[in-house]
């Protein structure tokens, strides 16, 4: 067997081991999102269905709001004690908090203690997820061959969408198998409790991984940062890069991803009044078909560049969101519903998100120096996703409710994509060398810290 073939097999094994844990963590985090409309009846006072739905979606957003704090906490750990150890810790925390949601009392059983406990567990989930992406993306990218970094790192992005599809799939299967009455009484707990088994399997796989070679080399040479959070903002130019990447690529990545998945789901359930099962199935089919495109565009970025694809995805969102949601709206009339049309629209939304998100892992890893990379990656990613992306369903649904315009909610993601387009175009540098034979490098950000992956 050739060395190239062996290297490819080694990378596939490493990516599989890393991404299994990632998909489980996203599954855990997205389970609540898949059931947010359903949870409005279980954990909040009865009476006003619209208010309960908005509060339930706000609880979903709470988990996102604390992700930036988790990114600082686990970014510090990842840059100081290691990539592998950190994403083992985040996996355990996520699994335990998810399983605990499956054991919570409902509002009918415990009154206002029920939503308080639910919000607390969502906060813990958000903290854990704040450390997952930076660890997984950094770990995979630091193992990847320079010319294939976009392809291999894109699997981590694809796993976020796969976790969403998995959560929808398990919820749908249980509702159909158990029936609505049983699922509403106790069956909704099963998807959360299943997390214990999934996390145990994933933990066993991740324990077999070795530490990142870049981290090991920095440790040997004594180049580890003693204060990664402070250094991430002190290294000349690095704070500026974090801010530009946040408002350029990260915000656009966040809003395209959550528009494609959660906002589309909530929109057709809340405003198109489509029943839970067909709405969820339609979105799940479209999202599932779109998963491979994250890897496709990640691999394509190894050839034509990260920045060019990111800009194309942002432009597509601004140009096509209103037409796509117009098709969804007209496919969901009271007289007739075209489920294939809705699935096709969700598929297109996911492909638009994949154009931005597929190259994202390599793009952000190559933009920051190795000794503060975990922190530098985590901050823009989790502020972008935790704040701008996580609050998208709430803000967009509120805009539609307040204006009565079915497309008003799209102004939020379209506006951020437009801002992100110009910031990325003007100030975010390409990190890929497109000249044949030249080694891909990240930007060196100081005279004593080389940012090469």
C-alpha positions as CSV (number, residue, x, y, z in Angstrom):
1,X,0.0,0.0,0.0
2,X,1.3,3.4,-0.9
3,X,2.1,6.0,1.7
4,X,-0.5,8.3,0.1
5,X,-3.1,5.6,0.5
6,X,-2.0,5.0,4.1
7,X,-2.2,8.7,4.9
8,X,-5.7,8.8,3.4
9,X,-6.9,5.9,5.4
10,X,-5.4,7.4,8.6
11,X,-7.2,10.7,7.9
12,X,-10.5,9.0,7.3
13,X,-10.1,7.1,10.6
14,X,-9.2,10.3,12.5
15,X,-12.0,12.3,11.0
16,X,-14.5,9.6,11.7
17,X,-13.4,9.4,15.3
18,X,-13.5,13.2,15.7
19,X,-16.8,13.7,13.9
20,X,-18.7,11.0,15.7
21,X,-18.3,13.0,18.9
22,X,-19.2,16.2,17.1
23,X,-22.4,14.8,15.6
24,X,-23.5,13.5,19.0
25,X,-22.9,16.9,20.7
26,X,-24.9,18.7,17.9
27,X,-27.6,16.0,18.3
28,X,-27.7,16.7,22.0
29,X,-27.9,20.5,21.5
30,X,-30.4,20.4,18.6
31,X,-32.8,18.0,20.3
32,X,-34.4,20.9,22.1
33,X,-34.5,22.9,18.9
34,X,-36.3,20.0,17.1
35,X,-38.9,20.0,19.9
36,X,-39.1,23.7,20.8
37,X,-42.6,24.2,19.6
38,X,-43.6,20.9,21.3
39,X,-41.9,22.0,24.6
40,X,-44.0,25.2,24.6
41,X,-46.9,23.0,25.8
42,X,-44.8,21.0,28.3
43,X,-42.7,23.5,30.2
44,X,-44.6,26.8,30.0
45,X,-47.9,28.1,31.4
46,X,-50.9,27.3,29.2
47,X,-53.1,30.0,27.7
48,X,-51.3,32.0,25.0
49,X,-49.9,29.6,22.4
50,X,-47.9,32.3,20.5
51,X,-46.4,33.7,23.7
52,X,-45.5,30.2,24.9
53,X,-43.9,29.4,21.5
54,X,-41.8,32.6,21.6
55,X,-40.7,31.9,25.2
56,X,-39.8,28.3,24.2
57,X,-37.7,29.6,21.2
58,X,-36.1,32.1,23.6
59,X,-35.1,29.2,25.8
60,X,-33.5,27.6,22.7
61,X,-31.6,30.8,22.2
62,X,-30.4,30.8,25.8
63,X,-28.2,27.9,25.1
64,X,-26.6,29.9,22.3
65,X,-26.2,33.0,24.4
66,X,-23.6,31.4,26.7
67,X,-21.6,29.8,24.0
68,X,-19.2,32.7,23.8
69,X,-18.4,32.2,27.5
70,X,-17.9,28.5,26.9
71,X,-15.5,29.4,24.0
72,X,-13.3,31.4,26.3
73,X,-13.3,28.7,29.1
74,X,-12.6,25.8,26.8
75,X,-10.5,27.8,24.4
76,X,-8.2,28.4,27.4
77,X,-8.1,24.7,28.2
78,X,-7.6,23.7,24.5
79,X,-4.6,26.0,24.1
80,X,-3.0,25.2,27.5
81,X,-3.8,21.5,28.3
82,X,-4.5,20.1,24.8
83,X,-7.1,19.8,22.1
84,X,-8.0,16.1,22.8
85,X,-8.5,16.5,26.6
86,X,-10.7,19.5,26.1
87,X,-13.2,18.0,23.6
88,X,-13.4,14.9,25.8
89,X,-14.6,17.2,28.7
90,X,-17.1,19.0,26.5
91,X,-18.5,15.7,25.3
92,X,-19.1,14.5,28.9
93,X,-20.7,17.7,30.0
94,X,-23.0,17.8,27.0
95,X,-24.1,14.2,27.4
96,X,-24.9,14.5,31.1
97,X,-26.9,17.7,30.7
98,X,-28.8,16.3,27.7
99,X,-29.8,13.2,29.6
100,X,-30.8,15.4,32.6
101,X,-33.4,17.2,30.3
102,X,-35.0,13.8,29.7
103,X,-35.5,13.5,33.5
104,X,-37.0,16.9,34.1
105,X,-40.5,17.4,35.5
106,X,-43.0,19.3,33.3
107,X,-44.9,22.5,34.2
108,X,-47.9,20.5,35.2
109,X,-45.7,18.5,37.7
110,X,-43.4,21.2,39.1
111,X,-44.8,24.6,38.1
112,X,-42.3,27.3,37.4
113,X,-39.4,25.1,38.6
114,X,-39.7,23.1,35.4
115,X,-38.7,26.0,33.0
116,X,-36.1,27.2,35.4
117,X,-34.4,23.8,35.4
118,X,-34.7,23.6,31.7
119,X,-33.1,26.9,31.1
120,X,-30.3,26.0,33.5
121,X,-29.5,22.8,31.6
122,X,-29.7,24.7,28.3
123,X,-27.0,27.0,29.7
124,X,-24.8,24.1,30.6
125,X,-25.3,22.6,27.1
126,X,-24.3,26.0,25.6
127,X,-21.1,26.2,27.7
128,X,-20.1,22.7,26.6
129,X,-20.8,23.4,22.9
130,X,-18.7,26.5,23.2
131,X,-15.7,24.2,23.4
132,X,-16.6,21.5,20.9
133,X,-16.2,23.2,17.5
134,X,-12.9,24.9,18.2
135,X,-11.4,21.6,19.4
136,X,-12.7,19.4,16.6
137,X,-11.9,21.8,13.8
138,X,-8.5,22.6,15.2
139,X,-7.7,18.9,15.8
140,X,-8.7,17.7,12.3
141,X,-7.1,20.7,10.5
142,X,-3.8,20.3,12.4
143,X,-3.6,16.6,11.2
144,X,-4.7,17.4,7.6
145,X,-2.3,17.5,4.6
146,X,-1.9,21.2,3.6
147,X,-3.5,20.7,0.2
148,X,-6.6,18.9,1.6
149,X,-7.3,20.9,4.7
150,X,-10.6,22.3,3.4
151,X,-11.9,18.8,2.5
152,X,-11.1,17.1,5.8
153,X,-12.1,20.1,8.0
154,X,-15.4,20.3,6.2
155,X,-16.5,17.0,7.7
156,X,-16.8,18.8,11.1
157,X,-19.2,21.4,9.5
158,X,-21.2,18.6,7.9
159,X,-21.6,16.9,11.3
160,X,-23.5,20.0,12.6
161,X,-26.1,19.4,9.9
162,X,-26.0,15.7,10.5
163,X,-26.7,16.2,14.2
164,X,-29.7,18.2,13.3
165,X,-31.0,15.5,10.9
166,X,-30.3,12.8,13.5
167,X,-32.3,14.7,16.1
168,X,-35.2,15.2,13.7
169,X,-35.0,11.5,12.6
170,X,-35.1,10.1,16.1
171,X,-38.0,12.4,17.2
172,X,-40.0,11.5,14.1
173,X,-39.4,7.7,14.5
174,X,-40.4,7.8,18.2
175,X,-43.6,9.8,17.5
176,X,-44.7,7.5,14.7
177,X,-43.8,4.4,16.7
178,X,-45.2,5.4,20.1
179,X,-48.1,7.5,18.9
180,X,-48.9,11.1,19.8
181,X,-50.4,10.3,23.2
182,X,-47.5,8.2,24.5
183,X,-44.9,10.5,23.0
184,X,-46.6,13.5,24.7
185,X,-46.8,11.7,28.0
186,X,-43.4,10.1,28.3
187,X,-41.9,9.3,24.9
188,X,-40.4,12.8,24.4
189,X,-37.9,11.9,27.2
190,X,-36.4,9.0,25.2
191,X,-34.3,11.0,22.7
192,X,-32.6,12.8,25.5
193,X,-31.9,9.6,27.5
194,X,-30.5,7.9,24.4
195,X,-27.8,10.5,24.6
196,X,-26.2,8.5,27.4
197,X,-25.5,5.5,25.1
198,X,-24.4,7.7,22.2
199,X,-21.9,9.7,24.4
200,X,-20.5,6.5,25.9
201,X,-19.7,5.1,22.4
202,X,-18.3,8.4,21.2
203,X,-16.2,8.8,24.4
204,X,-14.6,5.4,23.9
205,X,-13.7,6.2,20.3
206,X,-12.2,9.6,21.2
207,X,-10.1,8.1,24.0
208,X,-8.2,6.2,21.3
209,X,-7.1,9.5,19.5
210,X,-3.7,10.9,20.0
211,X,-3.0,14.6,20.7
212,X,-2.7,17.1,17.9
213,X,0.9,17.0,16.5
214,X,1.0,20.8,16.4
215,X,0.1,21.0,20.1
216,X,2.7,18.3,21.0
217,X,5.4,20.1,19.1
218,X,4.6,23.4,20.8
219,X,4.7,21.7,24.2
220,X,8.1,20.2,23.4
221,X,9.5,23.6,22.4
222,X,7.9,25.4,25.3
223,X,5.8,27.6,23.0
224,X,2.4,27.0,24.6
225,X,0.7,30.2,25.7
226,X,0.4,30.6,29.5
227,X,-2.7,32.9,29.1
228,X,-4.3,32.0,25.7
229,X,-7.3,34.3,26.2
230,X,-5.1,37.3,27.0
231,X,-2.6,36.5,24.3
232,X,-5.3,36.0,21.6
233,X,-6.1,39.7,22.0
234,X,-2.6,40.9,22.7
235,X,-0.7,39.4,19.7
236,X,-0.4,42.3,17.3
237,X,-3.2,42.2,14.7
238,X,-4.9,39.1,16.1
239,X,-7.7,41.0,17.9
240,X,-8.5,42.8,14.7
241,X,-8.6,39.5,12.8
242,X,-10.9,38.0,15.3
243,X,-13.3,41.0,15.0
244,X,-13.2,41.1,11.2
245,X,-13.7,37.3,10.9
246,X,-16.6,37.6,13.4
247,X,-18.5,40.3,11.5
248,X,-17.4,39.0,8.1
249,X,-17.5,35.2,7.7
250,X,-18.7,34.0,11.1
251,X,-22.0,36.0,11.2
252,X,-22.9,35.0,7.7
253,X,-22.1,31.4,8.3
254,X,-24.3,31.4,11.4
255,X,-27.4,33.0,9.9
256,X,-27.3,31.0,6.7
257,X,-27.0,27.7,8.7
258,X,-29.9,28.5,11.1
259,X,-32.1,30.0,8.4
260,X,-31.8,26.8,6.4
261,X,-32.6,24.5,9.4
262,X,-34.4,26.0,12.4
263,X,-36.0,29.1,10.9
264,X,-37.4,27.1,8.0
265,X,-38.8,24.5,10.4
266,X,-40.4,27.1,12.8
267,X,-41.7,29.2,9.9
268,X,-43.7,26.4,8.3
269,X,-45.0,25.2,11.7
270,X,-45.8,28.6,13.2
271,X,-47.0,30.7,10.3
272,X,-47.9,28.1,7.6
273,X,-49.7,26.1,10.3
274,X,-48.3,22.8,9.0
275,X,-48.6,19.8,11.4
276,X,-45.5,18.8,13.3
277,X,-44.9,15.5,11.6
278,X,-45.1,16.5,7.9
279,X,-43.3,19.8,8.6
280,X,-40.4,18.0,10.4
281,X,-40.2,15.3,7.7
282,X,-40.1,17.8,4.9
283,X,-37.3,19.8,6.6
284,X,-35.4,16.6,7.5
285,X,-35.4,15.3,4.0
286,X,-34.1,18.6,2.6
287,X,-31.4,18.9,5.3
288,X,-30.3,15.3,4.8
289,X,-29.9,15.7,1.1
290,X,-27.8,18.8,1.6
291,X,-25.3,17.3,4.1
292,X,-22.8,16.1,1.4
293,X,-22.5,19.6,0.0
294,X,-20.6,20.8,3.1
295,X,-17.8,18.4,2.1
296,X,-18.1,19.2,-1.6
297,X,-17.6,22.9,-1.0
298,X,-14.9,22.3,1.6
299,X,-12.9,20.2,-1.0
300,X,-13.6,22.8,-3.7
301,X,-12.1,25.5,-1.4
302,X,-8.8,23.6,-1.6
303,X,-8.7,24.4,-5.3
304,X,-10.3,27.9,-5.7
305,X,-10.0,29.4,-2.3
306,X,-12.0,29.8,0.9
307,X,-12.9,33.5,0.5
308,X,-14.4,33.2,-3.0
309,X,-16.8,30.5,-2.0
310,X,-17.8,32.3,1.2
311,X,-18.6,35.5,-0.7
312,X,-20.7,33.5,-3.2
313,X,-22.8,31.9,-0.4
314,X,-23.4,35.3,1.2
315,X,-24.5,36.8,-2.1
316,X,-26.8,33.8,-2.8
317,X,-28.5,34.3,0.6
318,X,-29.2,38.0,-0.1
319,X,-30.5,37.3,-3.6
320,X,-32.5,34.1,-3.1
321,X,-33.9,34.0,0.4
322,X,-37.2,35.9,-0.4
323,X,-37.9,33.9,-3.6
324,X,-37.2,30.6,-1.8
325,X,-39.5,31.4,1.2
326,X,-42.1,32.7,-1.3
327,X,-42.1,29.3,-2.9
328,X,-42.4,27.6,0.6
329,X,-45.3,29.9,1.4
330,X,-47.2,29.1,-1.8
331,X,-46.5,25.4,-1.4
332,X,-48.2,25.5,2.1
333,X,-51.7,26.7,1.3
334,X,-54.7,25.4,3.3
335,X,-56.0,23.7,0.2
336,X,-52.9,21.9,-0.8
337,X,-49.4,21.3,0.5
338,X,-46.5,20.2,-1.7
339,X,-44.1,18.4,0.6
340,X,-41.6,17.7,-2.1
341,X,-41.5,21.4,-3.0
342,X,-40.8,22.3,0.6
343,X,-38.1,19.7,0.9
344,X,-36.5,21.0,-2.3
345,X,-36.5,24.6,-0.9
346,X,-34.9,23.5,2.4
347,X,-32.3,21.6,0.3
348,X,-31.4,24.8,-1.6
349,X,-31.2,26.7,1.7
350,X,-28.8,24.1,3.1
351,X,-26.7,24.2,-0.1
352,X,-26.4,28.0,0.3
353,X,-25.3,27.5,3.9
354,X,-22.8,24.9,2.8
355,X,-21.2,27.3,0.4
356,X,-20.3,29.5,3.3
357,X,-19.8,26.8,6.0
358,X,-18.0,24.1,4.0
359,X,-14.7,26.1,3.6
360,X,-15.2,27.6,7.1
361,X,-13.1,25.1,9.1
362,X,-10.0,25.5,7.0
363,X,-10.5,29.2,6.6
364,X,-10.7,30.0,10.3
365,X,-7.9,27.6,11.4
366,X,-5.5,29.0,8.8
367,X,-6.3,32.6,10.0
368,X,-4.8,32.3,13.5
369,X,-1.5,31.3,15.1
370,X,-1.1,27.9,16.6
371,X,-0.5,28.7,20.2
372,X,-3.8,30.7,20.6
373,X,-5.7,29.0,17.8
374,X,-8.3,27.1,19.9
375,X,-9.3,30.4,21.6
376,X,-9.1,32.5,18.4
377,X,-11.3,30.1,16.5
378,X,-13.8,29.6,19.3
379,X,-14.5,33.3,20.0
380,X,-15.8,34.4,16.6
381,X,-17.4,31.1,15.8
382,X,-19.5,31.0,19.0
383,X,-20.3,34.7,19.2
384,X,-21.4,34.4,15.5
385,X,-23.4,31.2,16.1
386,X,-24.4,31.8,19.7
387,X,-25.6,35.4,19.4
388,X,-26.3,36.2,15.8
389,X,-27.3,32.6,14.8
390,X,-28.9,31.4,18.0
391,X,-31.3,34.3,18.3
392,X,-32.2,34.2,14.6
393,X,-35.4,32.1,15.0
394,X,-36.6,34.4,17.9
395,X,-35.8,37.7,16.2
396,X,-37.1,36.6,12.8
397,X,-40.4,35.1,14.2
398,X,-40.9,38.3,16.3
399,X,-40.4,40.5,13.2
400,X,-43.1,38.5,11.3
401,X,-45.4,38.6,14.3
402,X,-45.0,42.4,14.7
403,X,-45.2,43.4,11.0
404,X,-47.6,40.7,9.6
405,X,-45.3,40.5,6.7
406,X,-44.3,36.8,6.1
407,X,-40.9,37.8,4.7
408,X,-40.0,40.4,7.4
409,X,-38.0,37.8,9.3
410,X,-35.6,37.3,6.4
411,X,-34.4,40.9,6.8
412,X,-32.2,39.8,9.7
413,X,-30.2,37.1,8.0
414,X,-30.1,39.0,4.7
415,X,-28.8,42.1,6.4
416,X,-26.0,40.2,8.2
417,X,-25.0,38.4,5.0
418,X,-24.8,41.8,3.2
419,X,-22.6,43.2,6.0
420,X,-20.5,40.1,6.1
421,X,-20.1,40.2,2.3
422,X,-18.5,43.6,2.3
423,X,-16.3,43.1,5.4
424,X,-15.0,39.8,4.0
425,X,-14.5,41.3,0.5
426,X,-12.5,44.3,1.8
427,X,-10.7,43.1,5.0
428,X,-10.6,39.3,5.4
429,X,-7.6,37.9,3.6
430,X,-7.6,34.7,1.6
431,X,-5.7,32.0,3.5
432,X,-5.1,29.6,0.6
433,X,-2.3,29.9,-1.9
434,X,-3.7,29.0,-5.3
435,X,-0.4,28.8,-7.0
436,X,0.3,25.2,-7.9
437,X,2.9,23.5,-5.7
438,X,3.0,26.3,-3.1
439,X,2.4,25.1,0.5
440,X,-0.8,26.4,2.1
441,X,-0.1,28.5,5.2
442,X,-2.0,30.3,7.8
443,X,-1.1,34.0,8.3
444,X,1.8,34.6,10.6
445,X,0.7,37.1,13.2
446,X,3.8,38.0,15.1
447,X,7.6,37.6,14.8
448,X,7.7,34.9,17.5
449,X,4.5,32.9,16.7
450,X,4.2,31.2,13.3
451,X,0.6,30.5,12.3
452,X,1.4,27.6,10.0
453,X,-0.8,24.7,10.6
